[in-house]
Amino acid sequence: MDMKLELVILPVSDVDRAKAFYLDRAGFALDVDHQAGDDFRVVQLSPPGSACSIAVGKGISDQAPGSVQGLHLVVTDIVAARRQLLDRGVEVGEIRHLGAAGWEGGPHPERTDYNSFADFHDPDGNGWLLQERGFAAEA
């Protein structure tokens, strides 16, 4: 039996600010913006090419805003993905990889799968990690 992760709830303090960040800066697509009364609103957004979406809203989570960390966005070219986010106004950390002596700057020299990373946060502090996979296959 397949079990597909399709939605991750992100706790935020301001739904409209989060929606604007993910649409205008992170480049996600808007799937749903539904409000039912004053106490419930769900905004569902999807990263480009992803089968899994995120939801921000009111009345959908009791977690503290910014408490979700370590969400991975897997990309085939981490340099291009980081540049695209920077160009859209997202503050993205430097690309790094784990070398023999610990963390080193830049993409992994061989661009092997799962070995190059860069991080960013939404306005509430929910943490994301870009992770490269498939670069060698693309080259």
N, C-alpha and C positions, 0 to 999 in steps of 0.2 A: 504494500500500500504506500503510495506517495504521500509525503507530508511536506507541503510547501509553505515556507515562511513568506507571507505576503504583506504584512503590515507591522510596523514598529511604532509604538506610541512615544512621542517626545514631549515631555512636560515643559511648558513655556509660560512665561508671565504675561505676555502680550501676543495674542493670536495674530492680529494684523501685522505686527512687526515681524513675527516669525514667518508668516506667509510671504511678506515682501522679501525677506532675506532669501528664503528658499527659491522663490520664483525669479527675482530680479538679479540676485547675486550668485546663488549656487547653480542656477540654470535648471532647476527641477520643473516638471510640468504639473499643472493643477489638474487633479482628478475630480475632487469633490470639495465644495464649500457649502455645508448644510447647517442651518441653525433651526432649532426647535425651542422656541421660548428664550427667556433671558439666561437660563442656566445650562444650556447645552449648545455647543457648536463644534463641528468637526471639519477640519480642513485636511484633505488627503493630497499628498504630493509625491511624485515619483522622480527619482534620478533618471537622466537619459539612459535608455537601454535596459533599465532594471525591471525585473518582475516583482520586486519588493518595494513597497511604498512606505512613507512615514505619515503619521497623522499628528497634528497639533490641534489644540482646541480648548474648549471650556467644558468642564464636567466629564472629561474622558480619562482623567488620571489623577491620583492623589499623590504622585511623586513630586518632589521639589523641582522647580524649574532648574534646568541645567544639570540634573543629576545623572543623565545617561551619557556614558563615556565609551569610547572604543568602537563606535560603529565604523565599519570598513566599507569604503567605496573602492572596488577593484577596477583598475584602469589598465589599458594596454600600453600607454605611454605616460609615465608619471611626470616627465618634464613638460609635455604638452598640456596635461590635465592641470598641473599646478599653475602654469602660465595662464590658462584660460580662466581659472578662478581668480588669480591676481588681477587680470584685466577686467574682471567683473566687480572688483572691489572687495574681494574676500581676503582677509589676512591669513596667509598660509605659511606655516613654518618651512624651514629649509628642508630639502630632500636629504635623507640620510639612509645609511645601510649599516648592517652589523658586520664589522670586519673582525679580523683575528684579535685585535686589541680592544674591541668594543665598538661603540657607535662612531661612524666616520661620515663626513660630509659627502653629498652627491649620491647619485644612483649607484647601485651595485656595479662594479666594473664590468661584469659579464652580463648584466641586466637579467639575471636568472629570476625565475618566478618567486614571488612572495618575499623578496629581499630588499625592496626599495620602498621608503615610506615618507610621507609628509602629512602634517596634521593641521586642522583648523577647527574653529568653534563657531556655533551660532551665537546670536546676541545674548542668549541666556547662559551660554557656557556648555551646552551639550557638545560633546567631543566627537570629531570625525577623524578618520585616518585614511588617506589615500594609500593604496597598496598596489604595486605593479605586478601584473601577471600577463604573460603572453607577448612581451615585447620581442623576444628572440624569434617567436613564430611569425610576428608581423614583419620583421626585418628581412 
